[in-house]
């Protein structure tokens, strides 16, 4: 435990510093917008032609972040905000001097807003400069929503591709796009530009009774100009989630809503698992979720006989390493306030990973009997509590109970302090006395001005049989400097050999990791074809606890961001892989122990993603273990207006080693036929010759609100190789869910 002393010292200093920071104001006080009480609710048809809108003072004077930071937006935008006892209403008029140039891409719910004309709003309802609700749309009228925590910030590798907005790219709970709220939007495109009307029920938001001064900002994208403009100015290195730059919304006098929602479902399913069943099986099921507002800012979610049949299947991955793959959470029940249940280094060391609940080995579903989830804010504190019970699956997974409890508090300047407890316990007749696992953790973040951030966590697990062995802890410390021209960071992680978060995610164990990086950002006036150049060098090295170099990656690169939307990244990587034991990378191909060091090209590129036809690709070429790697990644995207959106991709790995050669291919075809923003047909076909399977996922969605509605889902997995031939699993599911508002 002596190795934890430096981090404990930092955390102790953090505790002492936070109260002083609590009084510090960092909001952009120069921008104040006002909401007005509505005499009557406006009709949500996308047209701002009603008298109720004319009575509200418009919010105007948007300012560019890109391409010319600080300059007025090239097109006029007017936003009005109304409220009544039921909802908040937003009316946005987005004038455009060339309406024929307006770009709208996908129309599906939660489709990306960066490669299309778009408008979005963020409400910091607690005015804590860290948490927010985002709502957005495009000229096609799609619904886009998400939750922001920790000002959208993550803590991982700091590079990002061309579509990543640097400091605003969240990880873990930083930005939760999969959160789906109950609200409506409509748009209209006319001779003067386009307009949008939002109606957001009060029960959808979480806010304090008083005072009702919220943080507020708006973002408008004009895609043909690659222009990003904000109402409250933001430095171009950040994005909408950086709430310390938000303005304020005054004039709200909102009632305290009684928030009770019940969402029952009915499901019919037929299918066959060809490995264990001889006949086609059918079953019918029903269950329900409920949301009960304990206070306006604290909710209890309840679930009984939980089902996630409508959730999109995971993208298949090819693993060329010895370490675990990470698949993100997509199931709705676990998504609201996900940041309250996030601690560690996301995707690497997660103290709690909700996919451990209801998903067994190999991705097999495990029935969830029910559970409860309390999340939100109580005074100055963020709370999270979860208890879930799963069923036993004979011979595969025992019945388990999962409990998570967390508390955190945010302070001024992006600073915070939190603690978490996680417990997994075997239940049922077959449970053993020593079938349990516990995890404790604390984390903190200290912001100094806008540019400097220190963060870290420390955690310990407890597993029966490990008590006398020691080494059940992990910790991480990280410091970062981030300005308009320069980004520097340094991080250190240590995971001991017996650290065992069974209800979390651990990519690798028993290591120390050092990572650091240097980025610089340039707007070259001498080369107007470039929007920005980003030369950078990053390093990440993993050593075993006895000092053996296990993995090392030195990355040297320069991002060329072209003004026309094209992008090129010609990276060179110095990669070291150390094997203490022979590694069977594929059946019959065993790489002997040793240290392998090579240079490797890792180039990435794309054309303008806003075009109807676009292309992106990448290559990895060079040394790999005892031989060479030749990897080509190719994706073609085609859309026909907003009705049809398709993508075809192919990942080809040609691995030539001294011990043998193999080829691993992964192909994907995605298509979405959008009848309306809420009615669409989606397909995902995947071919993976590495695992000898071809899979199909076809989903028809007819949505009502908050992700409920009619879902028809067909899944088919076919074996293609010597060991797997013919159908492996086929199923057809019809599910209907409906949200009932009992307020």
Secondary structure by P-SEA (a helix, b strand, c coil): cccaaaaaaaaaaaaaacccccccccccccbbbbbbbbcccccccccccccccccbbbbcbbbbccccccccccbbbbbbbbbcccbbbbbbbbccccccccccccccccccccccccccccccccccccccccccccccbbbbbbccccccccccccccccccccccccccccccccbbbbbcccccccccbbbbbbbbbcccccccccccbbbbbbbbbbccccbbbbcccccccccccccccbbbbccccccccbbbbbbbbbbbbbbbccccccbbbbbccccbbbbbcccccbbbbbbccccccccccccbbbbcccbbbbbbbcccccccccccccccccccccccccccccccccbbbbbbccbbbbbcccccbbbbbbbbbbbbcccccccbbbbbbbcccccccccccccbbbbbbbbccccccccbbbbbbccbbbbccccbbbbcccccccccccccccccccbbbbbbccccccccbbbbbbbccccccccbbbccccbbbbbbbbbbbbbccccccccbbbbbbbbbbbbcccccccbbbbbbbbbbbccccbbbbbbbbbbbbbbcccccccccccccbbbbbbbbbbbbccccccccbbbbcbbbbcccccbbbbbbbbbbbbbccccccbbbbbbbbbbbcccccbbbbbbbbbbbbccccccbbbbbbbbbccccbbbbbbbbbbcccccccbbbbbbbbbbcccccccccccbbbbbbbbbbbcc
